[in-house]
């Protein structure tokens, strides 16, 4: 697969084949590839936890219960703007309307929305969950580096025929996740990720978000 094909074809997969396993060798190979991502002074500020089977199920059960009980949790860092404004709020709404519209879910139907969103904590049926952490004393530059690492991982996965869904949904329940991972206190959760083989029959996997044309976000200076 060409790099451009991997980038353009990548999407957040929300339905995986739960009975098709991903091996330890595959995961290690992906992390070794992603580990070649650039980082300032080569400090490589990333750490990955891989969960399957019992540990993964514990995270699913705990986070699902909190979500369904109405516990919104609390982020340790601001993922989204503190004050939404255009054009960003419009793009967010367009994405939500498109996703729920495809599934035939009315946004006013709170129970249907909740039934769909809880699938985040079930890893959308993926056989593997990953959690990425960073040391708390790292600064913003290392978070920029981390984004390049995550993108590298997701693109390398596509080359192997695998797909991913990066998930900030776990971040409000960081205390639960980090406890089950037995992660040290000096680490904080960056995001979760589902990894596996996409379900080719799932309607939700046909959903594609729109992207701006480069002309809309570029400035050419002579």
C-alpha positions as CSV (number, residue, x, y, z in Angstrom):
1,X,0.0,0.0,0.0
2,X,1.3,3.4,-0.9
3,X,1.6,6.0,1.9
4,X,-0.9,8.3,0.2
5,X,-3.4,5.4,-0.1
6,X,-2.9,4.6,3.6
7,X,-3.5,8.2,4.6
8,X,-6.5,8.9,2.4
9,X,-8.1,5.5,3.1
10,X,-7.7,5.7,6.9
11,X,-10.9,6.2,8.8
12,X,-12.1,5.5,12.3
13,X,-13.4,2.0,12.2
14,X,-16.4,1.3,14.5
15,X,-17.1,-2.4,13.9
16,X,-14.4,-5.0,14.0
17,X,-14.3,-8.8,13.6
18,X,-14.0,-10.0,17.2
19,X,-13.2,-13.5,16.2
20,X,-10.2,-12.7,14.0
21,X,-7.1,-12.3,16.3
22,X,-4.2,-10.0,16.1
23,X,-0.9,-11.5,17.2
24,X,1.7,-10.2,19.6
25,X,4.2,-10.2,16.7
26,X,1.9,-8.0,14.7
27,X,1.5,-5.5,17.5
28,X,5.2,-5.4,18.3
29,X,6.0,-4.9,14.6
30,X,3.6,-2.0,14.5
31,X,5.0,-0.4,17.6
32,X,8.5,-0.7,16.2
33,X,7.5,1.0,13.0
34,X,5.6,3.8,14.9
35,X,8.6,4.2,17.1
36,X,10.5,5.6,14.1
37,X,8.2,8.7,14.3
38,X,10.2,11.9,14.9
39,X,10.4,13.4,18.4
40,X,12.4,16.4,19.6
41,X,15.9,15.4,20.5
42,X,14.8,11.8,20.0
43,X,13.3,11.6,23.5
44,X,10.5,9.3,22.3
45,X,7.9,10.2,25.0
46,X,5.4,7.3,24.3
47,X,4.4,4.2,26.2
48,X,1.8,1.7,25.1
49,X,-0.3,-0.8,27.1
50,X,-1.9,-3.7,25.1
51,X,-5.0,-5.3,26.6
52,X,-6.9,-8.4,25.6
53,X,-9.1,-11.0,27.2
54,X,-9.7,-10.5,31.0
55,X,-8.0,-7.1,31.4
56,X,-9.7,-5.7,28.4
57,X,-13.1,-6.9,29.7
58,X,-12.5,-5.3,33.1
59,X,-11.9,-2.0,31.4
60,X,-15.0,-2.5,29.2
61,X,-17.2,-3.4,32.2
62,X,-15.9,-0.6,34.4
63,X,-16.1,2.2,31.9
64,X,-19.4,1.1,30.4
65,X,-20.9,1.1,33.9
66,X,-19.7,4.6,34.6
67,X,-21.0,5.9,31.3
68,X,-24.4,4.2,31.6
69,X,-24.8,5.5,35.2
70,X,-24.4,9.0,33.9
71,X,-20.9,9.5,35.3
72,X,-19.3,11.9,32.8
73,X,-15.8,11.5,34.4
74,X,-13.2,14.2,34.0
75,X,-10.4,14.8,31.5
76,X,-6.9,15.4,32.7
77,X,-6.2,17.7,29.8
78,X,-8.4,19.8,27.5
79,X,-8.9,17.7,24.4
80,X,-11.5,20.1,22.9
81,X,-11.8,23.9,23.0
82,X,-13.0,25.2,26.3
83,X,-15.4,27.5,24.4
84,X,-16.7,26.2,21.1
85,X,-17.1,28.6,18.1
86,X,-17.4,28.5,14.4
87,X,-16.2,26.9,12.2
88,X,-15.2,24.1,14.7
89,X,-18.6,23.6,16.3
90,X,-20.2,23.4,12.9
91,X,-17.8,20.7,11.8
92,X,-18.3,18.7,14.9
93,X,-22.1,18.9,14.5
94,X,-21.9,17.9,10.9
95,X,-19.9,14.8,11.8
96,X,-22.3,13.8,14.5
97,X,-25.4,14.4,12.3
98,X,-23.9,12.3,9.5
99,X,-22.9,9.4,11.8
100,X,-26.2,9.2,13.6
101,X,-28.1,9.8,10.4
102,X,-26.5,6.8,8.8
103,X,-27.5,4.6,11.7
104,X,-31.1,6.0,11.8
105,X,-30.6,7.4,15.3
106,X,-32.4,10.6,16.1
107,X,-30.1,12.8,18.2
108,X,-33.1,13.5,20.5
109,X,-33.3,9.8,21.3
110,X,-31.1,9.8,24.3
111,X,-31.3,6.1,24.9
112,X,-30.5,5.1,21.3
113,X,-27.5,7.5,21.4
114,X,-26.3,6.1,24.7
115,X,-26.7,2.5,23.4
116,X,-24.4,3.4,20.4
117,X,-21.9,5.5,22.3
118,X,-21.3,2.8,25.0
119,X,-19.7,0.7,22.2
120,X,-16.7,2.9,22.6
121,X,-16.0,1.1,25.8
122,X,-16.5,-2.3,24.2
123,X,-13.7,-1.4,21.7
124,X,-16.3,-1.7,18.9
125,X,-15.7,-5.5,19.1
126,X,-12.0,-5.3,18.3
127,X,-9.9,-8.1,19.8
128,X,-7.2,-5.7,21.0
129,X,-7.3,-2.5,22.9
130,X,-4.3,-0.2,23.3
131,X,-3.8,2.6,25.8
132,X,-1.1,5.3,25.2
133,X,0.4,7.2,28.1
134,X,2.9,10.0,28.5
135,X,4.9,11.1,31.5
136,X,3.3,14.1,33.3
137,X,6.4,16.3,33.2
138,X,6.5,16.3,29.4
139,X,5.5,19.5,27.7
140,X,3.5,20.5,24.6
141,X,6.2,19.6,22.1
142,X,6.1,16.0,23.2
143,X,2.4,15.9,22.7
144,X,3.0,17.1,19.1
145,X,5.5,14.2,18.8
146,X,2.9,11.8,20.2
147,X,0.5,12.7,17.4
148,X,3.0,11.7,14.8
149,X,3.7,8.4,16.6
150,X,-0.1,7.6,16.7
151,X,-0.6,8.4,13.1
152,X,2.4,6.3,12.2
153,X,1.0,3.4,14.1
154,X,-2.4,3.7,12.4
155,X,-0.9,3.9,8.9
156,X,1.4,0.9,9.5
157,X,-1.7,-1.0,10.7
158,X,-3.4,-0.4,7.4
159,X,-0.4,-1.9,5.5
160,X,-0.9,-5.1,7.5
161,X,-4.6,-5.2,6.6
162,X,-5.6,-4.0,10.1
163,X,-7.7,-1.0,11.0
164,X,-7.9,1.3,14.1
165,X,-10.1,3.7,16.0
166,X,-8.3,6.2,18.1
167,X,-10.5,7.0,21.2
168,X,-10.4,9.9,23.5
169,X,-13.7,8.5,24.9
170,X,-11.6,6.6,27.5
171,X,-9.9,9.8,28.8
172,X,-12.7,11.0,31.1
173,X,-12.4,7.6,32.9
174,X,-8.6,7.8,33.1
175,X,-8.6,7.0,36.8
176,X,-10.4,3.7,36.1
177,X,-8.3,2.8,33.1
178,X,-5.0,3.6,34.7
179,X,-5.8,1.7,37.8
180,X,-6.7,-1.5,35.8
181,X,-3.6,-1.1,33.7
182,X,-1.6,-0.7,37.0
183,X,0.2,2.2,35.4
184,X,2.5,4.3,37.5
185,X,1.2,7.6,38.9
186,X,3.8,9.6,36.9
187,X,2.0,8.6,33.6
188,X,-1.1,10.1,32.3
189,X,-3.5,8.7,29.7
190,X,-3.3,10.2,26.2
191,X,-5.9,8.1,24.5
192,X,-7.2,4.6,23.9
193,X,-7.3,2.7,20.5
194,X,-9.1,-0.2,19.1
195,X,-7.2,-2.5,16.8
196,X,-8.3,-5.4,14.6
197,X,-9.8,-6.4,11.3
198,X,-12.7,-4.2,10.0
199,X,-16.1,-5.9,9.6
200,X,-16.7,-5.5,5.9
201,X,-20.5,-6.0,6.3
202,X,-21.0,-3.3,9.0
203,X,-23.0,-0.2,7.8
204,X,-21.1,2.1,10.2
205,X,-17.8,1.4,8.4
206,X,-19.2,3.0,5.3
207,X,-19.2,6.4,7.0
208,X,-16.6,8.8,5.8
209,X,-16.1,12.3,7.2
210,X,-15.6,15.2,4.9
211,X,-12.3,17.1,4.7
212,X,-11.5,20.6,3.6
213,X,-9.8,21.3,0.4
214,X,-6.2,22.6,0.9
215,X,-7.2,25.9,-0.7
216,X,-9.4,26.6,2.4
217,X,-6.6,26.3,4.9
218,X,-3.5,27.4,3.0
219,X,-1.9,30.8,2.7
220,X,0.6,31.3,-0.1
221,X,3.2,34.1,0.6
222,X,5.6,35.4,-2.0
